[in-house]
C-alpha cells in the first residue's frame, strides 16, 4: 500500500503493496473517494486492512507511484475496468405508507407525489437510471399505488414513453403467497426486496452482478455507474452512498435497511461509504418537500432540472404553452398548460393546467396543478350554480401553502395561517396544517370568503 501526496491509496492487481512508502500498522488518515473529496478520519480503515489480508481486493485497478513536474509523488492509473450497466438491476422502493408526507399521500404513493411543476418523485431515480445506462428496473409498491402505476405505464412502458430496448420496467406489487410467511404484506424495505428474491433466478437476470437499492422520495442527480465502479474497485460487500456532514455521516437509506440490515451486516461484511458531494435532499416530509420545491425558483437553483445532458424524464402530456395575461411573476416557475389572468405570483411554483384568476396574490406557495381542464361552458355553469371551478378565484390571497391537485379555491379567500398554527386537522373544511404549512387537499373545495 502506498499513499501519495494527494492522498490516494493504491493496491496492485495481486493485492501486494507497492510504492515508495510502506505504512505497516500505522493509522491511515487519508482516503480518496469517488470525486476526490478527502474524508480521512471519517472512515475506519480496519475493514480495508482486513480486506487486503483476506486477499479480496479485486483486480480492476492497477496503479504506480510517479512524480509530477514539481517533484511531488502522484499515483497514475494504468488500467481501470469499466462496468457494464447491463449487469446492474435497480430496485426502487415505492411502497411506504408515506405518513410524513400526509395528506399528499392520502390518495397516492409517495413516489407519485408531484414535484417541480410537471414531474413525479419517481421520475428522479428513474431518470438517474436511464442517464446511467441502467435499463433493468423494478419498482416495489404496496400502498395507494394506482396513480404511480398509471404514471409509470404512461412514461416508461409504452410506445409514447422512454424506450428501454432489451431492458424492462416492472412494478412489483405486494402480494400474498402460499404458506404462513406468504400471508404477510411487506414488513419493511428489506422484507419487500426479500419477498421477490426469486426474480433473480429468472433467465433474463442471469447476467446480473449488482443490485442497486434506491429510494423513491429523494431529489438528486447521480451517475449510478460511478457508484457501481467504485464499489467493485474497493472490494466492498456493501457500498452506501452518503453525504459529508460536519462531524458525522448521514446515509440516504430507508427504514429497515438503515436501522437493521446495514448495522447488522457491518459486523461481518466490508461496508464502504461512497461520498456523494453534490445536491441531495430527502423530501419525504412536508417541510422538506415544500422547501425543496420553492428552492427550485432560486437563481441559480441548487438542483437543476434543465440539464440537457442528463434530463429528467416524465410522461408526455402534449400540453400547450401557458397563457399569461397582464400578470406579474417574480422568482417563480410556471408549468405548461396554465392560465394566469391579472395576478401576482411571487416566489411560488405553479403546476400544470393551473388556472389563476384576477387579483390573486400567491407568495411562497406550491400549486400542484390539475389532472384535466374545465371548459368555459362548465366554468360558467358552476359559477351560476354558486359552485367553485378548479383553480383559484378572484381576489384571493395565499401564502405558505401547498395546493394539491384539482383543488377548488373560491373568491375572496385568505390563506395565511396568521396565528402560526403548526398542526391542525380541518379536513372537513378541505385542508390540513402540517409543520406550519397549510395544505389544501386534492379535489377539495374552499368556499368563497374563507379565512385560514
N, C-alpha and C positions, 0 to 999 in steps of 0.2 A: 504494500500500500504506500502511495506517495501523495503528499499534499503540496500543491503548487502555491505560488504567491497569491493567486486569486481564489484559492480555497477549494479547488475541485479535487475530489478523491478519485483515484484511478485504480482499477484492477485489471490485470491481463486476462486473456481468454481462459487460461487454465486456472485462474484464481490465485496465481502466485503474485507476490508483492514485488513491485519493481520501481525503479526510480532512484533519486539521489538520497532520499530520506526514508528511514525505517522507524516507525513510531513505536514499535513494540507494544507495551501495555499502557503507554501514556494515554491520557484522556484526549479524545479528538474533539476539537472545539468548533470546527467549521465544516459544514457540508453544503454543497451547491445542489439545489433542487431546481428542476424544470427551467423556469425562465431566468434564472440567475440570482434570485434573491437568497441572501445568506440567512439561515435560521439557527445555525450554531448551537447554542446551549438549549434550544427548544427540544432537540431530539436526543433521546438516549441511544447511544450507538452500540449498546451491548447486543442488540439484535443484529447489527451489521457484522460485528465480530463473530457472533455465533454462526451467522450465515456463512461467513468465509471459512470458519473451522469445519463446518459440515460439508464444504465444497459445493454449496448450492448457488454460488454466483454464476449467473448464466453467461454464456459466451457471445452475447450480442455486441459487446463493445471492446475494442482494443485501443489502448491509448499509450502514448510515450511522453516522457518528460523532455521538453525542448526549452530553448531560450529565445526571447524576442530580441529586438534590436537594442533595447536598453539593458540587456543582460539579465532580466528577471525571468525566472523559470516559468514555463507555461506548459499545460498539458494539451497535446494535439490529438484530436480524434482521427484515428486511421480508418476505422470501419464501423459502421452502425447499421444494423439490420432494421429495415422498415417493416412494421407490422401491416398485415393485410386487413382492411376493415371488414372483409367478408368472413373473417374468423371471429368477429365480435357480434354478440347479440345484446341489445339493450332491453331492460325491463323497467318500465316507468310505473311507479306506484301511484295509482289514481283512485284508490278505493276508500280513503279515510272518511270519517263522519264529517269532518270539516267544522267542528264546533267553534274553533277560534275565528272562523270567517262567517259564522252565522250572523245575520239571516241571509247573506248572499248565497249560502249553501242550503237554504231551506228546500229548494226545488232542483238543485243541481249539484254535481260532484265538484270538489274543489278545482280540479284541472279544467273544468268547463266554465269557470268564472271569467268574464271578460276582463281584458287588460289593454291599456294603451290605445283605447278607442275602437279598435277593429280586430283585436286578437283575442285568443283564449289562453289561459295559463299553460295548457297542454302544448301550445304551439312553441313554447320556449325549448323544452327538451326535444321535441320532435324536430325542430329546425336545427338544433345543435347536432342531432344525429345525422340529418341529411347533409349538412355542411361538412361533417366529419367523414362522410362516405359510408356511414353505418346504416344499412337498409334492412336489417332484421330487427324488428321492434315488437315487443309485447307490451300491452297496457293492462294492468291488473285493476279491476273495478269491483265495487261492492255496493256503494250507497248512491242513490239518485243518479244513475249512470245514463239515463235516456238521452239527455242533452249532450253529454260527452260522446256517446256512441254516434249520435247523428252528426256531430261536428267532425269526428274522425272519418266517417264514411264520406262526407262531402269533400273534405280537404285532402285526404291521403289515400283513399282506396279505389276510387272510381276514375273514369276517363277524364273527368273535369278537374281532378286533383293532381297531386305530385306523383310522378311515375317512379316506381320502385324497382323496375326491371325484375331480376331474379330474387329480389328481397320480398318482404311482406310487412304489413302492419296488422296485428291481430289483437282484438280485445278479449281478455280472459276474465270472464265474469265469475264471481264467487258462486260455487255450486256445491251440491251435496252428492256424495258418492257412497257406494255400499260399505258397510262396516261402521263400527261405533265412531271411529275417528273421522269418518267421512260425513257424519251428520252435523258437524260444526261448520260455521262460517269462518271466514278469516279471523284469526285471533290477534293479528298484528302484521306488520310489514314482512317480517321474516317468515311467518307462517304462510302468508299469501304466496311467497316465492316457493316455499317448501311443497305446498299442495300441488304445484304444477311442475315439479322436478322431472316428471316422466316425459315432458316435452323434449328434453334433451336426448332422449333415446330415439326421437323421430329421425328418419333418414335425411331430411333436409338440414338437420342440425348436426350432422356427423362431423363437420369440419369446424365447429365452434370450439374456440380455445379460451375465450374470455367472456365473462358475463359482467355487464355494466348495469348497476342498480342506480336508478335516477328518481329524484323526487319530482312530483308534478306541480309544485307550488313555489318554485324559486325563479328569480329573474337574473339571468346572466348569459354571457356568450362564451362558449368554450369549445376548443377543438378536442374532442374526446380521444382522438388517436394520440395526441401528445401525452395524455394521461396513461393510455394503454402502453405506449412505448416506454415511458418512464417506469411503469410497473414491471415490465419484463427486464429492463436493464438493471433494476435494483435487486432482482431476485426475490421480491416480496411475495408473500402468500396473499395478502390483502393490502390494497392501497386505497387511502381515503383522501379525497380532495378536501383541502382545508384552507382557511383564511388566516393570515398573520394577525395576531392581536398584540396588545402591549406586553402583557406578561402571561398570556395563556393562549390556548388554541381553541378555536371554535370549529367543529366539524359539521358540515352540511349533510347530516344523516338524519334518519327519521325513526322515531319511536323504538321498536324492538331491535332494529339493527343497532341503533345508537346506544340504547340502555342495556341491552342484554348480549346480543351476538358478538359485537366487536369487543367489549371489555372481556368477555369470556375467552375469545379467541386469542387475545394478547398474551395469555399465559402459555400458549403452546405454538403459536404461529408468528412469523415475521410480518408485522404490520407496519406500513410506511405511510407517512404523510406526504401528499403531493401538494405543494404550495401553489395556490391559485391567487396570484397577485393582481386581481382585476376586480371590476364591479361584480358584486354578488349580493343579492338580497333575498332573505326568506320573507315572502309576502303571504304567509299562511295565517296572518292575524289581521284584524280590521285596521288597526292603526298603521301597521307597516304596509299593508296593501294600499291604503289611502295615500300615505306619504310617498310611496314609490311611484304611484301613478302621477301625482302632481309634480314630482321631481322631473318627470319627462319634459315638462314645459320650460325647464331652465335653459340658459344659453351660455355654454353648451351643456347639455344634459350628461349626467354620469353614465347613463345607458343610452345607446344609440340604436334606434330601430331602422336607421337609414343607411346601414352599411350594405352597399351593393354587392360586395364580395361575399358576404355572409348574411344573406337576407333572412328575415323571419317570415315563415310561410303561414298561411291560414287558408280558409275556404274562399273560393271565388264567388263574390256576390253580384258582380256586374252592376254596381250602383252608379248613378250619375254623380257628377260633381256637386258639392254643397252650394246652395244658393244663399247669398248674404245680401240683405237689403238694408242700407242706412244703419249699420251696426258698428260698434267699436269693440275691437278684440285686442286684448293686451296679455302677453305671456301665456298663451293658451294653445291648445290643439283642438281643431275641429275636424271630425272624421267625415267621410264621404256620405252623400245622400241626405244631407240635413238641410233644414230651412231656418234661417235666422233673420228676424224682422225687427228692425229698430230696437236692438237690445245691446247690453253692455256685458261682455264676457271677460272676466279678469282672473288670471291665474287659475284656470279651470281646464278640464278635459271633457269634450263633448263627443259622445259615441255616435255610431252610425244611425241614420234615419231619425235623428232628433229634430223636434220642432219646438222653437223658442219664439214666443210672440212679443208684441210690442211692449216696451218699457220694462222688460225683465232685466234684473241685475244678478248675475252669477259671480260669486267670488269664492275661491278655494273650494271648488265643487267638482265632483266626479259624476258625470252623467253617462250611464252605460248605453243609452240609446233605445232602440225599439226593434222588434222582430219583423214588423210589417208596417205598411203605410195605411193611413185612413184617407179616403178620398175627400175632396172638398164637399161633396154632397153629404157624406157621412158626418163630417165635422159640423156642417150647418145643421143637420138633423139633431145631433147630440146637443148642441148649444140651444136649439129651440126647445128641447125637452128638459132643459136645465141640468144636463149632464156634462161631464168633463171629457174632452178629447184627449188622446195620447199626446204628451208633451207638457209644456209649461205655459200657463195662461198669462194674460196681460197684467202688468203692474205687480208682478211677484218678485220678491227679494229673497235670495237663497245664499247661505254662507256655511262653510264647514259641513258639507253634506255629500252623501253618496245617494244618487238616484238610480235605482235598479231599473231593469228593462221594462218597457211598456207602462211605466207609471203615468198616472194622470194627475197633474197638479193644476188646481183651478186658478181663478183670478184673485188678485189682491192677497195672496198668501205671503206670510213671512216665516222663513225657516232660518233661525239664527242661534237657537239654544242659548239665549242671552243669560240664563241663570247658571250656565256652566254645569248642567247635569251630566254625570259620567255614564250612568246606566239606567235605562228605562225601557219597559215593555209597553208600548202603546200600539200593539198590533191591531187592536180593534179600530184604531183610527188610521192605520196604514203605515206606521213607522215604528222603528226602534231607535234608541240611542245607545251606542256601544263605544266605549273609550272616548266619550265626549263628542262623537261624530253622529249626526242624525242620518239614519238610513231609511230611505223611502222604499217600501217593499215592492218587489216585482208584481206587476199587474194591479197595484193598489190605486186607490183614488183619494186624493187630498182635496177636500171640499173648498169652495170659494171662501176667502176671508179667514182661513185658519191661521193661527199664530202659534209657532212652536218655539 
